[in-house]
Amino acid sequence: MLAPGQRATLHLYDSSSLQVLRQARVQNDTFGQVVLDAAALEHRRFKLMSVGSILKILSWQPSTHTDKFGGTSSSIRAEVREEEAPQLPR
């Protein structure tokens, strides 16, 4: 999670994250990031925490991911900034 205005470089290599990045590039260069509830995961349940962030893609470049076994796959390094999220009704 990033604080508002904070920047980071993400190294994305799993297929679902790459798809999110591709879709964001087609749309408005933003995507959401959520936090999983660790307590629920301990009980094999899926639950999200009530926090998240909206990330703006500032730049990206192709890269290569190397796994722990020495295998490689295509990946993307993306520089992102956390955007102010609109207040949602509760």
N, C-alpha and C positions, 0 to 999 in steps of 0.2 A: 504494500500500500504506500502511496505517495501522499505527501501533504500538498495542499493547494499551491500551485506554482512551481512545485519541485519537479526536477527533470531526472530521468534515468535512461539507461540503455538496456533494453530487453533483448535477450537472445532466444528467439522463438524457433522451435524445431519440431514439436509434435504436430500432427496433421490438423487437429482441431484449432490450435492457436494460429497456425498458418492460414487456415480458412477464415478465421475471425479477422486477421490482419488484411487479407485480400478483400474481404467484404467492406471493411472500414475504408480502405483506399478507394473503393468504388463509390461509397456513400459520402461521408463528410469528414473523413480522416479521424474519427473518434470511435472508441469502443469502451465498454464497461468492464470493470474488474470487480469481482466479488470475493468475499471471504467465507470459506466453509466453516461450519460449526464443528470444532474438534471433538467436543463432548458427544455430539450425535454420531460422529464417525466411529467412535469407540463402540457404539451399539449398532454399528452397521446401518445407520440411517443417514439419509441425505438431508441436510438442513443448511440454510444460509444464515450468516450473521446479518444484522441490520445495518452494516456499514459496507461501503463500496466506493469506487471512484470512477470518474470518466477520464480516460486518457486521450490526449490529442497526439497524433503521429506527426512529429516534426520532420523526421527524415528516416530513411531506411536503406539498407544495402544487403545484397545477397551475401551469404556466409556459408560455412560448413560446420556441422556439429560432429564431434567425435565422441562416441559412447565409451563406456568403461572397458569394452572388449576390443576397442580399436576400430570398430566399424564407423563409417561416415555417412552422413545424409545431408541433403540441402537444408539450409536454415536461413533465417533473416535476423539481422541486428537492426532494431528500431529504436531511435531516440524518441522518447515520449515526454509529455508534460501533463501533470494532473490539472484538470480544468475545474472551475467552480461548478458544482452540480446544482441544478435547480432544486428548490425545496419541493418535496413531494408531499401530498396530503397523507395523513396517517389514518 
